[in-house]
Amino acid sequence: MVELTVSRSAAVFTTDDVAVGTYVLDDPFKPYLHPLRTPAGHTVSLAMPHDHRHHKGLMYALATDDVNFWEEVGDDEHPRIGRQVQTDLDIAFTPAAPGITQRLSWVDDLGDEVFSEIRAVTCARVADDTVRWTWDARLQASRDVALRMSPWAQPDSSGQLVNYHGLGLRFARSIGQHADHMQVVTDDGQASIAEVHGARVPRVGIAAAIDGFWVAPRVLVSIRQLDTNDGFFVLSHDFTTVSVGPSVLARPRLAQGEAIAARYEIEVADFGTVE
């Protein structure tokens, strides 16, 4: 069973006295989940590191041609930074999978709305070693918009640029720093970073050891897209991050009133040990 406690600043999900996820409500730029923990209490996420302070655990953000909701500091080419502002919050204390439903107004730097969003986040304990999150959102364009790629998009093995906007998870630094102790998995089995970076697959998971232990515990974190066939962005040098979203491989345009569906399952699990 998962218990939910909600304050003005955060929604905290707890199972067996372990806070497996804290959904931050009062961030000035965007809500996000951090820390994310396994049922045994191992933290798998990282928020606001010194190298990318806009990386905030598990988060969802996009960039349009004129407003950037992902990065939180403008540059000469894209100076305008947007914010996701909560306008309403509902709470469901369902014992099997408690959760929250937010109404968010994505506003530009002038306060004008770019998207309106309804987002539901729930958490369930699906096994002794696994919690499963659902992230179910619908974004409706409040005006004509075009999504864009970041100038820091990374090419795949064929040279095609792969973007990272969408649902993104910045992993804890202890994950992915030792290649021998990290695996990438899909529904078809083990894969390489190159095989999944830019791939349109239903699910990508990262299995890795947590550093700081003589016998290191392993964790498995996977993201599954439910209704979409978008590409995945996977990075493992310097730090580990996984993203999936509508502008990973494309630059879609939305007319006013058109919507984006973003439905995902995220599993966080304890996954044995490694010596």
N, C-alpha and C positions, 0 to 999 in steps of 0.2 A: 504494500500500500504506500502511496505517496501523499504527504501532507503539504498543504499550501498555506503560507502566511503572507499577507499583503500589507504593505505600508505605503506611505506617499512616495517613498524612494525606490522600492523594489518589491518584487514577488519572489519569495524564497520557497523552493521545492525541496522537501526533506523525506528521506526514507531510511528507516533504522538509525535515526539520529545523525545521518550524513546529509548535509546540504548539497544535493547533487546538481543544483543549478540555481543561480540567482539572476533573475531577469531585471535589469536595471531600468527603472522608469523615468528617472529624473536627469538623464544625461542631456546636456544642452544641444546635442546634434542628432542623436539617434538612440533608441532603445537597443539593448543587446543582452545576451546571456553570457555571464562570467561571474564567478568561476563555474565551469562545467566539471563535474567530478564523476568518477565511476562509483558503483555502490560501495566499494572498499575505501573510497575517499581520495583516490588519486586524481589530481587536477590535470586536465588535458588541454585547457585553453589558456590564452594569454591576452591581456588587455592593456592597451596604452603603453607598449614598449617604447624604449627611447628611439628606436630606429623608425617606427611608424606609429605615431601616437594615435592615429585614427583607426588602427586595428583594434577592435574591441570584441574579443572572444568570438562568439557566434552572432553575426549581425546580417542585416539585409539593407543594401543600398545600391543605387544606380547613379549614372551620370547622364544628363541630357546635353544637347549641344550648347546650352547656355547656362545650366546650373549643375553643379557637382554636389551630389549628396554622399559621396564616398569619402574622398579626401576632405579635410576640414580646414585647410589653408589654401587660399587661391594662389595662382601664379599669373604671369603676364598674359598667357594665352587663354586661361580659364579662371578668371578672378572671382567668379560668383559662386558662393558656397550656400547650399541649402540646409534646411533642418526638418526633421520629422517631429511634429508637435502633436502631443496627445490631446485629443478633444473629448474622449470618453473612455471609460474603462468598466468592463463587466467581469465578475469573478464567478467561477464555477467550482465549487468544492466537491466535485464528484469523486468518491473514494478511489475508484479504479484509475482515473486519469484527470486530476484537477487541472484547471487552466485559467487563463485570462483571455479576454477578447478586447482588443484596443481599436479605437478609431483614431487614425493618424491623419494629419494634414501636412503634406510635404510642401513647404513654403520656400520661396526663393528669398534672396537677401532684402527684398522690398516688402516681404510679407504676403506676396501674391501666391495663391495655391497652384502647384504644378500637378500633384496627384492627391487624390483622397484614397485612403486605404482602410480596410477592415482586416485585422490580423488576429488570429487565434493561436495561442501557444499552449500546449498541454504536455504533461509528463506522466508516464506509466512505468511501473516496475514490471517488466515482462518476463524476467527470470531472476534467479538469485544473483547473477553476475551482470545483469543488463538493465539499463533504463532506456526507454524509447520516448523521444520527443517528437511531437508533430508541430510543424510550422506551416500554417495554412493562411494564406493571405490573398487578397484581391486588391490590386491597385487600379484605379480608374483615372485616366488622364483628364485633368480639369481644363486643358487647352491642348492644342496641337503640339506634340513634342516628338523629338527624334533622339533616341538613345545613341550614345557614342562609346567608343573604346577609349581606354586610358592610353596616354602616350608611353606608359610603362608596360603595356601588354607584351607578353613573351611568345616567341614563335614556337610552333610545334616542330616535329621532325621534318615536315615538308616545307617549312618556312612560313606557313600561314600564322598570322597573329592570333593569339588567344588572350582574351580579356579576362579580368577577374571580378567584375562587378556582378552583383546578385547576392545570393546567400553565401557568405564566406566565413570560414573558421580559421583563425590564427591559433596554431598549436603552441603548447608550452615548449620552452626551449629545450627541455630534456627529450623531446620527441623529434626523431628524424636526424639527430646529429651523428648517429653511428649507423651507417648504411647496413652493416651486417645484422643489426638488430631491428630493422624496419622492413615491413612488407606492405605492398600495395595490393589490394584485393578488389575484385569485381564479382558479379554473380557467376562469371565463367571461371573464376579461380584467381590465382596469383598473376600479377601483371607488373610491368615496369612503369616507372614514371613517364617515360616517353610514350608508352602505349596508351596511357589514360589522359595525358595532357592534350586537351583539345578533342577528346573522344566523346561521342554521343552515346553514353551508356546509362543504364538505369541507376547504377550505384557505384560509388567509389568508397573504399575504406582504407584506413591507415592503421596498421598493427605495429606497435613499437614498444620498446622497453622504456621504463621510467628510470632515469638516472638517479644516483644517490643512494642506491641499495647494493649490498654485496651480492645477494640473489635478487636480481631486478624483476619487479612485477611488470607484466606486459599488459597493454591496453589495446582495445580495438574501437575506433571511432569511424562510423560510416554515415554517409549522406545518400539518401535515396530520393530521386525525383519521382513523383507519383503521376502527374498528368502531363508532363512536358518531356521533350526530347532535346534538351539543350546540351551544350558541351560543358565539360568540366575543365577547370583550370587547376593544375597541381604543380606546386613549387616545393622543392626540397633542398636547394642550396641556400646558404645563409640562414634560412629559417623554413619551417614547414607550414604551408597553407593550402586549403582546398576551397574552391568556389564553384558555383554553378548558377547560371542565370540566363536571361533572354538575350543579353548583349555579349555573351562570352565569344560567340562565333559570328555575330551579325550586328547590324546597326538598324534595328527595327524603328519604324515610325508609327506613332499612334495619333489618330485623330481625336479631337475632343470627345469624351464619352467612351472611347475604347478602353478595354481593361486588359491587365496582365494577371494571369493566375500563377501563384507561387505556392505549391504544396509539396512539402518534403517530410520525410521521416529521418530523424537523426538518432542513431543508437550509440550509446557510450557503455562500454563493457570492460570488465576485468577479463584478462585473456591469458592466464597462466603466468609462468616465470621464465627467466633466462639467466644462465650463469656466465 
